[in-house]
Amino acid sequence: MKLHVKKGDMVKVLAGDYKGTVAKILAVYPEKNRAIVEGVNVIKKHTKPNAKNTQGGIIEKEAPIHISNLMLVENKVATRIGRRIDEKTGKLVRYSKKSGEVIK
């Protein structure tokens, strides 16, 4: 399934405690329709000591957020996304519905 966001995109959060936040996508999980966004939906996780973290304790990490709550930001403006076939390459590309420009 094609999603309107990809890893590395800047997005605006539309709903929830972090509404209005603009941040970068760190990971996308298309099978669950979720994405991890930098600094958004931060949770505290209690961990036992292990080889990676010998101390253990409480760590803070980002939890996944549903992609329907995210909107792509292009040129500092939140925009909807469309898909069309590029005339030069013949490949399907994403474009901004607000400006009409192709999104790289």
C-alpha positions as CSV (number, residue, x, y, z in Angstrom):
1,M,0.0,0.0,0.0
2,K,1.3,3.4,-0.9
3,L,1.4,6.0,1.8
4,H,1.5,9.8,1.6
5,V,4.6,10.0,3.8
6,K,8.1,8.5,3.7
7,K,11.1,8.3,6.0
8,G,12.9,11.6,6.1
9,D,9.8,13.7,5.3
10,M,8.9,16.8,7.4
11,V,5.4,16.4,8.7
12,K,2.9,18.4,10.8
13,V,1.0,16.6,13.5
14,L,-2.8,17.2,13.1
15,A,-4.2,15.6,16.3
16,G,-3.3,14.6,19.8
17,D,-1.1,16.0,22.5
18,Y,1.5,17.1,20.0
19,K,-0.9,18.8,17.6
20,G,0.8,21.5,15.5
21,T,4.3,20.1,15.9
22,V,6.5,20.0,12.8
23,A,9.1,17.3,12.8
24,K,10.9,14.6,10.7
25,I,9.8,11.0,10.2
26,L,12.3,8.5,11.5
27,A,10.6,5.3,10.5
28,V,7.4,4.2,8.6
29,Y,5.5,1.0,9.2
30,P,3.1,0.6,6.2
31,E,1.6,-2.7,7.4
32,K,0.3,-0.9,10.6
33,N,-0.3,2.5,9.0
34,R,2.0,4.1,11.6
35,A,5.1,6.2,11.7
36,I,7.7,7.3,14.3
37,V,8.1,11.0,14.3
38,E,11.1,12.7,16.0
39,G,10.2,14.1,19.4
40,V,6.5,13.2,19.1
41,N,4.5,10.7,21.2
42,V,7.4,10.3,23.6
43,I,6.9,7.5,26.2
44,K,8.9,6.3,29.2
45,K,9.9,2.6,29.0
46,H,11.3,0.7,32.0
47,T,14.2,-1.5,31.0
48,K,16.2,-4.2,32.8
49,P,20.0,-4.1,32.7
50,N,21.3,-5.8,29.5
51,A,24.5,-5.8,27.4
52,K,23.4,-2.6,25.5
53,N,22.3,-0.7,28.6
54,T,24.2,-2.0,31.7
55,Q,22.5,0.4,34.1
56,G,18.9,-0.3,33.1
57,G,16.3,2.2,34.3
58,I,13.8,4.4,32.6
59,I,14.4,5.5,29.0
60,E,12.4,7.9,26.9
61,K,11.6,7.0,23.3
62,E,9.2,7.9,20.5
63,A,6.2,5.6,20.0
64,P,4.5,5.2,16.6
65,I,1.7,7.6,15.6
66,H,-1.1,6.8,13.0
67,I,-0.3,8.3,9.6
68,S,-3.8,9.8,9.3
69,N,-2.7,12.3,12.0
70,L,0.3,13.5,9.9
71,M,0.4,16.0,7.0
72,L,3.4,16.6,4.8
73,V,5.1,19.9,5.0
74,E,6.7,21.2,1.8
75,N,8.5,24.6,1.7
76,K,7.3,25.3,5.3
77,V,3.6,24.9,4.3
78,A,1.4,21.9,5.1
79,T,0.0,20.4,1.9
80,R,-2.0,17.5,0.6
81,I,-0.3,15.0,-1.7
82,G,-1.3,13.7,-5.1
83,R,0.4,11.2,-7.5
84,R,0.9,11.5,-11.2
85,I,3.2,10.1,-13.8
86,D,6.3,12.2,-14.5
87,E,6.5,13.2,-18.2
88,K,10.3,12.9,-18.3
89,T,10.9,9.6,-16.6
90,G,7.5,7.9,-16.9
91,K,7.5,7.1,-13.2
92,L,4.9,7.8,-10.5
93,V,5.8,10.8,-8.4
94,R,4.3,12.6,-5.5
95,Y,3.3,16.3,-5.9
96,S,2.0,19.0,-3.7
97,K,-1.6,19.8,-4.4
98,K,-1.1,23.3,-3.0
99,S,1.8,24.4,-5.2
100,G,1.7,21.7,-7.9
101,E,5.5,21.0,-7.5
102,V,6.9,17.5,-7.6
103,I,8.1,16.4,-4.1
104,K,11.6,14.8,-4.2
